[in-house]
Amino acid sequence: MPRSTPALTVIGGGFAGLTAAITAAEAGARVTLHEAHHTLGGRARTADGPYRTNEGPHALYNGGPHWTWLKQRGLLGQLAALPPREAARLRFHRDGTLRRTPPLALLRLLRRRPELAPADEDFTTWASRLIGPEGARAAAHYTAVALFHHDPGALSARFVQERLRRTAKLPPEAAYPVGGWASVIDRMAARAWNLGVRVETLARLDTVPTDTPVVVATSLDAARRLLKDDTLVWDSGRTALIDLAVRTRRGDPFAVSGLDSPAWLERFTAQDKSLAPPGESLIQGQIPLAPHESGSDGAARAEHLLDLALPDWRERTTWRRDSVAKGRTGALDRPGTTWRDRPAIHRGDGVHLAGDMVAAPGILSEVSFTSAIEATTLALRLPVTTRGLDLNSA
């Protein structure tokens, strides 16, 4: 290979790191990817074994730019559709009981375009003027499915409204790769391999290489330690995660959205039965935690919702796992900030950041994707030919 061939080092083998590696390799660069763990995927890893769990509820939103990119490369694979009868089993925990419909005020708010919501005002204050305090609270808490935060109403109105519109859109944007997110990661890893990317697992780096441009596609905490840069900080959520398998019973709700307080429980085998053994249902949920709360507080709230939604769930339980995720649920924008105020992708000296906590638009994994494309473009000084991607949208 000629010496003039550009080279790139990618640190981190999650969704952002693999996106950066594939993008660079497609542009003709020699790419080396370092992953500290023995498997690729980061937070998109899916557990082996009979219960195919992700780290908290995962879905792929088809309204984002990564959808087109993955589809064009044949990386989406088979997707599990949610049967209409299951979609009708979404329940809302409101005023202490489970209801079949959300408040009318929440539905009215969905007509408001996110770009018209103020970035310098909190969501609760803004939404209360439009639909009243009760509706504003319910709308804010509904966005727990995409925010993992104990008080979404305290965040930027524009930030929350974008997530409200995307998660409540009809028909739904959420799609589910059969077999869990690991199936997408496996296809991305295979494409990287076929493009000549050198992948090194169990390869934790303590310093940044200086002989090539570098894309650091790790958590922001790991990037701060690696780069020894104390400015790499941003708000993220802290949430209790619950994984639960129960013997299947016809009529169980598909999902429960907490409107009295933020919470989300979802029966993932409603759309993909391969995630659990035959005759069992896999439920995954997240209960955001306030700073003073413990994981057991979140588990207790999850159990209360389960008591309402599946009254006999304890007798039907075949497997359970509880955990807490801290700072692993994406960036949160406070009033007066937008995604542009987060840690910049370009760090100088040939170093660039990618991940869900940096200055890039989108929701959830879309931030990892758009930042990875931008980081690679800057690192290799490529022309911006990303097939219609708008990396500067609000």
C-alpha positions in Angstrom: 0.0 0.0 0.0 1.5 3.4 -1.0 3.0 5.5 1.8 0.7 8.4 0.8 -2.4 6.4 1.9 -3.9 8.3 4.9 -4.1 6.5 8.2 -6.5 6.8 11.2 -6.5 5.4 14.7 -9.9 4.9 16.3 -10.1 4.3 20.1 -13.3 2.6 21.1 -15.2 -0.1 19.3 -18.8 0.8 20.0 -21.3 2.2 17.5 -19.4 5.5 17.1 -16.0 3.8 16.8 -17.2 1.4 14.1 -19.0 4.1 12.2 -15.7 6.1 12.2 -13.7 3.1 11.2 -16.0 2.2 8.3 -16.2 5.8 7.1 -12.4 6.1 7.0 -11.8 2.8 5.4 -14.4 3.5 2.7 -12.4 6.7 2.0 -9.3 4.6 1.4 -7.6 5.2 4.8 -5.6 2.6 6.7 -7.5 2.2 10.0 -6.6 0.6 13.3 -9.3 0.3 15.9 -8.5 -0.3 19.6 -11.2 -1.7 21.9 -10.5 -2.1 25.6 -13.0 -5.0 26.0 -12.9 -8.4 24.5 -16.0 -7.7 22.4 -17.1 -4.8 20.2 -20.3 -2.9 20.7 -19.9 -0.7 23.8 -23.3 0.1 25.1 -24.8 -1.6 22.0 -23.6 -5.0 23.2 -26.2 -7.7 23.5 -25.8 -10.3 26.2 -25.1 -13.9 25.2 -27.2 -16.7 26.6 -30.9 -17.4 26.8 -31.9 -13.7 27.6 -30.6 -11.4 24.9 -30.6 -8.1 26.9 -29.1 -4.8 26.0 -27.9 -2.2 28.5 -31.3 -0.8 29.1 -34.1 -0.4 26.5 -32.7 -0.1 23.0 -34.4 0.8 19.7 -33.3 2.2 16.4 -35.2 5.3 15.2 -35.8 5.2 11.5 -36.1 9.0 11.3 -32.4 9.5 11.9 -29.5 9.8 9.5 -27.8 6.6 10.7 -30.8 4.7 9.4 -30.1 5.6 5.8 -26.4 5.0 6.2 -26.9 1.5 7.7 -29.5 0.6 5.1 -27.3 1.7 2.1 -24.6 -0.7 3.4 -26.8 -3.6 4.1 -26.1 -3.3 7.8 -29.7 -3.0 9.2 -30.5 -6.7 8.7 -33.8 -8.2 9.6 -36.1 -5.9 11.7 -38.8 -7.0 14.0 -42.1 -5.3 13.5 -44.4 -4.7 16.4 -47.8 -6.3 15.7 -50.7 -3.8 15.8 -52.4 -5.7 18.6 -49.3 -5.3 20.7 -49.0 -1.6 19.9 -52.5 -1.2 21.3 -51.2 -2.5 24.6 -49.2 0.5 25.5 -50.3 1.7 29.0 -49.8 5.0 30.8 -49.3 5.3 34.5 -51.3 8.4 35.4 -53.0 9.5 38.6 -51.9 6.3 40.3 -53.6 3.9 37.8 -52.9 2.4 34.4 -54.7 4.0 31.5 -55.0 3.2 27.8 -54.7 6.8 26.5 -52.4 9.7 27.4 -53.7 13.0 28.5 -55.3 15.1 25.7 -52.9 18.0 26.7 -49.9 15.9 25.8 -51.3 15.1 22.4 -51.9 18.8 21.8 -48.3 19.6 22.5 -47.1 17.2 19.8 -48.2 19.7 17.2 -45.5 22.1 18.3 -42.3 21.9 16.2 -39.1 21.5 18.3 -37.4 24.4 16.6 -40.1 26.8 17.9 -39.5 25.8 21.5 -37.0 28.0 23.3 -33.6 26.7 24.1 -33.1 29.1 27.0 -36.2 28.1 29.0 -36.9 24.9 30.8 -39.5 22.6 29.3 -42.0 22.7 32.2 -42.2 26.5 32.2 -42.7 26.6 28.4 -45.1 23.7 28.1 -47.2 24.9 31.1 -48.0 28.1 29.3 -49.4 26.0 26.4 -51.2 23.1 28.0 -51.1 23.7 31.7 -48.9 22.3 34.5 -50.4 18.9 34.7 -50.1 18.3 30.9 -46.6 19.7 31.0 -45.6 17.2 33.7 -47.0 14.2 31.9 -45.3 15.2 28.6 -42.0 15.7 30.3 -42.2 12.3 32.1 -43.2 10.5 28.9 -39.8 11.5 27.4 -38.1 9.3 30.0 -38.0 6.6 27.2 -35.3 8.7 25.4 -33.8 10.8 28.3 -33.2 8.5 31.3 -33.4 11.6 33.5 -35.3 12.0 36.8 -36.6 15.6 36.0 -36.9 16.1 32.2 -39.0 19.2 32.7 -35.9 21.0 34.1 -34.1 20.6 30.8 -34.1 22.8 27.7 -37.6 23.1 26.2 -36.2 22.6 22.6 -34.2 19.6 23.7 -37.1 17.9 25.4 -39.7 18.8 22.7 -37.5 17.2 20.0 -37.5 13.9 21.9 -41.2 14.1 22.7 -42.1 14.5 19.0 -39.7 11.7 17.9 -40.7 9.2 20.5 -44.5 9.8 20.2 -44.6 10.0 16.4 -47.2 7.9 14.5 -46.4 5.6 12.9 -43.6 4.9 15.4 -40.0 5.6 14.4 -38.7 2.9 16.8 -37.4 -0.3 15.0 -35.9 -3.4 16.5 -33.1 -5.4 14.9 -33.8 -9.1 15.3 -31.5 -10.6 17.9 -30.8 -7.3 19.6 -28.3 -4.5 18.7 -25.5 -7.0 18.6 -26.7 -8.2 15.2 -26.1 -4.7 13.9 -22.7 -4.5 15.6 -21.7 -7.8 14.1 -22.6 -6.7 10.6 -20.7 -3.4 11.1 -17.7 -5.3 12.5 -17.7 -7.6 9.4 -17.9 -4.7 7.1 -15.0 -3.0 8.8 -13.0 -6.3 8.6 -13.8 -6.7 4.9 -12.6 -3.1 4.3 -9.3 -3.9 5.9 -9.7 -2.3 9.3 -7.3 -3.7 11.8 -9.3 -4.5 15.0 -7.5 -5.0 18.3 -9.6 -6.0 21.2 -8.4 -6.1 24.9 -6.3 -3.1 23.8 -6.8 -0.4 26.4 -4.6 2.7 25.5 -3.2 5.0 28.2 -1.9 7.6 25.8 -3.0 8.9 22.4 -0.9 7.9 19.4 0.8 10.7 17.7 1.8 9.1 14.4 -1.8 9.3 13.0 -4.9 11.4 13.4 -7.1 9.9 16.1 -10.8 9.6 16.7 -11.6 9.0 20.4 -14.9 7.2 20.4 -15.3 6.3 24.1 -17.4 7.5 26.9 -16.8 11.2 27.8 -15.4 10.1 31.2 -12.9 7.7 29.5 -12.0 10.4 27.0 -11.4 12.9 29.8 -8.9 10.5 31.5 -7.2 9.5 28.3 -6.7 13.1 27.0 -6.1 14.5 30.5 -8.6 17.2 29.7 -10.8 18.3 32.7 -13.1 20.3 30.4 -14.6 17.2 28.9 -17.7 17.2 31.1 -21.4 17.3 30.4 -24.6 16.3 32.1 -26.0 12.8 31.6 -28.6 10.7 33.3 -28.5 8.1 36.1 -31.1 5.4 35.9 -32.0 2.1 37.5 -32.2 -0.7 34.9 -34.3 -3.8 35.4 -34.2 -6.9 33.2 -36.9 -9.4 33.9 -38.1 -12.7 32.3 -41.6 -14.0 33.1 -43.6 -16.9 31.7 -45.6 -15.6 28.9 -49.3 -14.8 29.4 -51.6 -13.5 26.7 -52.8 -10.0 27.2 -49.7 -8.6 29.0 -49.0 -4.9 28.2 -46.4 -4.1 25.5 -45.0 -1.2 27.5 -45.8 1.0 30.4 -44.9 4.7 30.4 -44.7 6.5 33.7 -46.5 9.9 33.6 -46.8 10.4 37.3 -43.0 10.0 37.5 -40.5 9.2 34.8 -40.3 5.4 34.0 -40.4 3.1 31.0 -41.0 -0.7 31.0 -41.1 -2.6 27.7 -41.8 -6.2 26.8 -39.2 -6.7 24.0 -40.3 -10.2 23.1 -43.6 -8.6 21.8 -41.7 -7.9 18.6 -38.8 -10.3 18.8 -39.4 -13.6 20.4 -35.8 -14.7 19.8 -34.7 -12.6 22.8 -35.9 -15.2 25.4 -36.5 -18.9 25.5 -39.9 -20.2 24.2 -42.7 -19.5 26.5 -41.0 -16.6 28.2 -41.2 -12.8 27.9 -38.3 -10.5 28.3 -39.1 -7.1 29.9 -36.5 -4.4 30.1 -37.0 -1.1 31.9 -35.4 2.0 33.2 -36.4 4.2 36.2 -34.5 7.5 36.3 -32.9 8.2 39.7 -32.6 11.6 41.5 -29.2 12.4 43.0 -30.2 11.2 46.5 -31.8 8.0 45.3 -30.4 4.5 45.2 -30.8 1.7 42.7 -33.2 0.0 45.2 -35.4 3.1 45.1 -35.7 2.7 41.3 -36.3 -1.0 41.6 -39.2 -0.4 44.0 -40.8 2.0 41.6 -40.4 -0.6 38.8 -42.0 -3.2 41.0 -45.0 -1.0 41.7 -45.6 -0.5 37.9 -45.2 -4.3 37.5 -47.8 -4.9 40.2 -50.2 -2.8 38.2 -49.4 -4.1 34.8 -48.7 -7.8 35.5 -50.2 -8.5 39.0 -48.8 -12.0 39.2 -45.4 -11.2 37.8 -43.6 -12.5 40.9 -45.0 -16.0 40.5 -44.2 -16.0 36.8 -40.6 -14.7 37.1 -37.9 -17.0 35.7 -34.9 -14.6 35.8 -34.1 -11.1 36.9 -31.1 -8.7 36.9 -31.0 -5.2 38.4 -28.2 -2.6 37.7 -27.6 1.2 37.6 -26.3 3.2 34.7 -24.5 6.4 35.5 -23.4 8.9 32.8 -24.1 6.3 30.1 -27.4 7.5 28.7 -26.4 10.4 26.4 -26.0 14.2 26.8 -28.6 16.3 28.5 -29.0 20.0 27.5 -29.9 22.4 30.3 -31.8 25.7 29.6 -29.5 28.1 27.8 -27.5 25.4 26.0 -27.8 23.3 22.8 -25.9 20.5 21.3 -23.4 23.0 19.9 -22.3 23.9 23.5 -21.2 20.4 24.3 -17.5 19.3 24.2 -16.3 20.1 20.6 -15.5 17.2 18.2 -12.2 18.8 17.1 -9.7 18.8 20.1 -6.6 20.0 18.2 -3.3 18.1 17.5 -5.1 15.7 15.3 -7.5 14.4 18.0 -11.3 14.3 17.5 -14.1 13.1 19.7 -17.1 10.9 18.8 -19.9 9.7 21.0 -23.3 10.6 22.4 -22.1 13.3 24.7 -20.4 15.6 22.2 -21.3 18.5 19.9 -23.5 16.8 17.3 -27.2 16.8 16.6 -29.7 14.0 16.9 -31.2 11.8 19.7 -29.7 8.8 21.4 -27.4 6.8 19.0 -27.8 9.4 16.3 -25.4 11.7 18.2 -22.8 9.0 18.2 -23.3 8.5 14.5 -23.2 12.1 13.4 -20.2 12.9 15.6 -18.4 9.9 14.2 -19.0 11.0 10.6 -17.9 14.6 11.5 -14.8 13.4 13.4 -13.6 11.2 10.6 -14.2 13.9 8.0 -12.2 16.4 10.0 -9.5 13.9 10.9 -8.8 12.9 7.3 -9.8 16.3 5.8 -12.3 14.6 3.6 -14.8 16.5 1.5 -18.2 16.6 3.1 -19.9 13.9 0.9 -22.0 12.1 3.4 -24.9 11.4 1.2 -27.3 14.1 2.2 -26.5 14.2 5.9 -27.1 17.5 7.5 -24.6 17.7 10.4 -25.5 21.3 11.3 -29.3 21.0 11.8 -30.8 22.2 15.1 
